[in-house]
Amino acid sequence: MRVWGATGRSRVALVALVAGFTLAACTSTPSGEQPSPGGAPGGSQQSGAPAPEPKPAVMTLTPAQGAANVAPGEPVTVAVADGKVGEVKLTGADGKVVAGKPKEDGSGWESAEPLGYGKSYTVTAAATGTDGKPVTATSTFSTAKPGRQIGVSINLVEGETVGVGLPLIFTFTGNVPDKAATEKALKIVTEPVTEGAFHWFGEKTVMWRPKEYFKAGTKISVNAAIYGKNLGNNTFGREDKPAKVVVGDKLVATADGGTHQMKVVVNDQEVKQMPISMGKPSSSTPAGTYTVMSEHTGYTMDSSTYGVPTDSKAGYRTFVKYAVRMSNSGIFYHSAPWSVGSQGKRNVSHGCINLSTENAKWLMDTSKKGDIITVANSGPQVLEPTDGWSVWQMSWDDWKTGGDRN
């Protein structure tokens, strides 16, 4: 244990007046050791303020003694002033010890695992002051009993590779009362550091997107650390949801309804051009910037999923071999062998992007969740930012307003 001060030493004060200036030097020399001619052991010259006065350690325990309704997801801490932390023990009423660790500089201690709901805990801490004397402190407190708990899901799978346009989406199982507190619990770390912001869509969903597309190779670490956190009105999180992913190659595909072609650009280099057919005039493909949502091998395209009965004139129920969702309103790019004769010539679909089976497979094998597909010259309809993951349809200034945060 390192103890600051001059315990067990004699203190020698040397005061000298030189050329009209007063120089005060205060040194501490071990017993039996003579100060050198330079005024300090070893001959080095010491100057400046006197050594600080030794003081007893002062500890601050959080939560404080008798605290109630403590959020169990918040850390228990011990802060030490004028000294170094010693042994700290945090135990529950059942005697179970809660893990924790001291700070490297000895200035405190912090718990390393969450507490339970509706339980009592005691933290006992020791420290040694700069005066060399030990002190102890104790705090007994109780954690909150949630009136309501909600869970959360995220649109990430641990270890997957995602596209440069992927928004990070947090979907809660119930309405969130305190959205600012909830955002604070959602930890997002990117390497390299990437500027981004949250935007709420309704009372249960919040998305985080970067100001600009992620750089290829960016590492993203997400932890929806909501367990034990008060999300407002005595609503607490049920469990944490972490995930780490990496951003893959930058893929941007542009579907042009005028030329009936799709150009695929990977890492800013065009790699392929394919004939397509998009929505006919009565059901044009909404123009805008889409984000790939999900990929399917073997999928039944069913018009009733977006409100058009399959037995109506505009309805359909068709199996396709390859299909990739681009919106919640039913826009996909997919294999369409029945329209190959029109691909590259005219728009005949119900709104989706038709490709040959071979080209649809190639694109699905090449692309991934979070890639960007831009639709242009397709007709009067415009893609809504709320349709799927179409967050790039909103300007950065509008995004930063936070949406339904308030």
N, C-alpha and C positions, 0 to 999 in steps of 0.2 A: 504494500500500500504506500503510495507516494504521499508524503506529508509536507506541506509548504510551511516555512518558518525557520527559526533558528534554534529549535529545541536541542538542548544539550550542548549549546555553543555559547562562547562569550561574545559580546557585541562591543566593538571598538568604534568610537566616533572620532573622526579626524576632521578638524576644522582649520582651514588655512586661508590667509588673506594674501592675495597676490595681485599686485599692480592695480589696487583700488577696487578689485572685484572680490566678492565673497563666494568661495566655492565650498559647498558642503558635500562631503562624501560619507556614505553610510555603508559599512561592510560588515559581513558576518564571517568570522574566522574560526575554524575548529580549534578546540582547546589545545594549547601547546604549539600551535602553528603561528609563525610571525608574519605579519603583512609585509609584502615586498616594498622596495623603495617607490614603486609606481603607485602605491596606495591601494593595491588589490592583490590577492594571491596570484602568483605566477607573473607578476610585473605588469599586468594589463591595467589601463586607466579606466576607472568607472566614473561616470558623471550622470546627471539628470536627477529625476524625482527620487525621493527616498523609497525604500522597499515598502510595499503595502502592509498595513497593520494586520496581523493575523486575526481572523474572525471565526466565530462558530458557524457551522453549516446551517443553512436555512432550506428546508424542504417544502415543496408545494405538491400535495397529492391531489390528483384529479381522477375520479370524482372526489369531492370533499366529504368529510365525515358526515354521515346522516343523509347524504343525497338520496333522492328517490326518483323513480321513473327515468333512470339512466338508460340511454339508448345502448343496447348491448353490442352494437356494431362499431361503436366509437372506442378508441383505445383508452386503456387505463394508463396514466402517466405519472412519473415522479420526476420533478425538476429540482435540481440542487444549485443553490447559489453559495459562493464562498466555500466550496469544498468539492469532494468527489463522492459519487454514489457508491454504496457498498452492496450488501445482500438485500434483495427485494423478493418478497414472496406474496403472490396473489392466489388466494384459495376461495373456493366456494363453500357454502354451508355444509356440503357433503364431504368436505375435506379434499376435493380434487384440486390439484394445482394447475393454474393457468400459465401457459408458457409466456415468456417475455425475454427481453434482452436489454443490456445497458447500452448507452451511447458510447461510441469509441472514445470521446474526450472526457468521459466520466461525469458529464453534466446532467445525466438523467437516465431514465429507464422507461420502456414502453412495452405494453403487452403485445403478444404476437399472434393471438387467436381470439375469435369473438367470444362473448359471454352468452349465457342462456337468457331466455325471456323469463321474467317474473321470478328472479332468484336473488339471493343475498351473497355478497362477496366481501372479503376483507383483504386489504393490501397493507403489508407491514414492510417498512423500508428503513435502511440504515445508511448513514453517510458519515464522513469524517471532514471536519472543517479545516480551514487553513491554519487554525490554532492547534491542530493535532488531536482535537477531542472528538469522540464519537457522539452521534445523536441518532435518535430513532423517531419514527412517526407512524401512525396507524390511521386508516380510514375504513369504515364499514359502510356500505351503501347497498341499494337494491335497484334492480333493473326493471324496465317497464314491462307491463303486460299489454300486448297489443290489442286494440279494439278490433283490428282488421288486418289481415295480411294479404299481400298481393305478390304474384310472381312475375317474371319477365323472361322473354325469349329474344334471341338475337339472330340475325340473318347470316351467321358465320358458322363454319364447321372447322374445328380445330385442325390446323395444318394445311388447309386448302390454299390453292393459288387463285387469286381473284383479279378482276380487271381494274383498270385505272379509274373508272367512273363509279365504282361501287359506293353507295351510301351505307353507313353503319346504322342499322335500324333496330330500335329497342321497342318491343311490343309488350305492354303490361296486361295482366289478366283482369284489371279493374281500373277505374278512374284514378288518376294521380292528383291528390289535393295540392301538394306543394311541389311545383315543377322545378323551381330553383334548387330546392334541396335534393331533388331527384337527379338533376343534371350534375350536381356536385358528387353524387355517388357513382356516376358513370365515368369510369377511368379509361381514357384513350391515350395511348402513347405510340408515336410514330417515329421511325428512324429511316431517313432523316426527318427532322421536325417539319410538320406540315400544318399550315394554318387552316383552321376549320371552325365550324360553329354548329350549334343545335338548332333545330326547327321542329316545332310541335304541329302535328296534324291530329286535331281532336284531343280528347282527354286521356287516351291510352297509348298513343304512338309518338315517339320522338326520333328524329333522324339526325345524324351528324354527317356532314359532307365537307370535303376540303374546298377551299376557295377555287382552286383549279384542279385538274385531274392529278391523281397521285402520280409520282414518278415510278417508272418500272423498277422493281427491286425493293420498294419500300416495305419495311417490316411494320406490321400493325399489331399491337397488343391491346386487347379490350377486356375490361372486367366490369361487368354490371354488378358492382359491389353494394347491393341493396340490403343484404341480410343485416338485421339489427339496426337499420337506419330509419329514422322517423321521416316518412315521406309526406307528413302533414295530417292533421286531425287524428292522431293516434293510429295512423296507418303505417305499418312496417313491412319491409321486404321479407319475402319468404326464404330466398336463398340466392347466393351469388351465381353469376353466369360468366365465366371467363373464356377467352379464345384468342389464339394467335394465328395470324395468317400472313401471307406474303403477296405482294402485287407482282403479277407476271408481266409479260410483254404488253406494250401498248397496242391494242387493236381497236381501230375505228373503221367501221364499214359505212358507206354512204349509198343509200338506195335512191335512185333518181327516177321519178315517175315520168319524166319527159323523154329520157333516153332509154328507159326500161333496162337499165344496167345497174349492177351493184359493184362498187369498187371497194376492195378490202386493203387497208393500209396497216402494216405491222411495223412498229417502231419507226414511223414516219416514212416507210418505204412501201410503195404499192406492190402487192404480191399476187393479186388475182382480180380479174373482172369477170362477172357472171351475168347472163341474161336473167331477168326477173319479170314477174307480172304482179302488179299491186292492185289495190281496190278499184273496181269500176266506178264510174261517176256516181252511181246511186249509193255506193258504200265505200267512199274514198278512204285511203289510209291516212290517218291524221299525221300532218307534217310536224316534225320536231326531232328532238334528241332523246332517244330511248336508251335505257340501260338493261342489258340482258339479265333476266331474273332467274330462269331455270331451264334445264335441258331435259328432253324426254325422248327415249327410244321406244317407239310404239305408243301412239297417243290418239285418242278419239276427239276430233274437232266437233264440238257440239254447240250449236247456236243458242240453245236454251240457257247456257251458262251466263250469257249476257243479255237475256231477255227476249230472244227471238225464238218462238216455238219451232221445233224441228219439223213439224208438219205444215208450217206456213210456207208461202211462196218464196220467202227469203231465207227460210230455215234450212238446216243441213245437219247431218250427223255422219262424219266421214273419218275413217281410220287413216292415219298417216304414219310412215315409218320413222321420220325424224321431225321433231318439232321443238322450237325454242321460244319460250314466252318472253314477250317484250312489254306487256302491259296487263293490267287487271281487266281491261275491257275486252280482251279476247284477241289482241294483235300478236301474232306469232310470225316468225319466218319458219317455213316448213317445206318438206318435200311435197311436190304436187305433180306427179307424172301426167295427170290428165290435162294440165295446161301448158305442157312443154311447147306445143305449137304456137302458143301466144306469148311465151316468155321471150323477151327481147323485142317484142313488137307492139303489144297492147296490154292494157290493164283490165283484167277480167275477174279478179278475186272478190271475196266478200269483205276485204279489208286487210287481209294478211299479205305477207310477201311470199309469193310462190317461187320455188326453185326446183330444178330437176332433182331427182333422188341423189344422184352423184354429188351435185354441188351442195345440197343441203347437208349431206353427211360430211363433206370436206369442211364446211363452215362450222358445223357443230363440233367437229374434232379439233378445229383450230381455235375457236372462241371459247369463252368461259364466262361464268357469272361476273357481272360488273363491267363487261366490255360495252363499248358505245356503238350504237347504230343510229345514224341520222337519216331521216326520210325527208326528201325535198321534191318539189314539183309534183305533188301527189293529188292535189285538189284543195277544196276550201276548208276542210276540217283541220283543226290545230290540236296537237297533243296537250292535255292538261298536266300540270306539274304533279297533281294528286293521283294521276293514273299510273299505278305501279310504282316503279322506282325512278320516275322521270324527273328527278330533282334538278337536272341541268336545264330544264325549261324555265327555271326561276333565276332571276338575276341575283348576284351575290348580295347586293344591297337589300333586296327583298328577303332573301334567305336570312340575313343577319337580324331581321326584326324579331325572329323567334317564333313567328306564327301564332298558334293558340296558346302561347305560354301564359298569358294573363287572362 
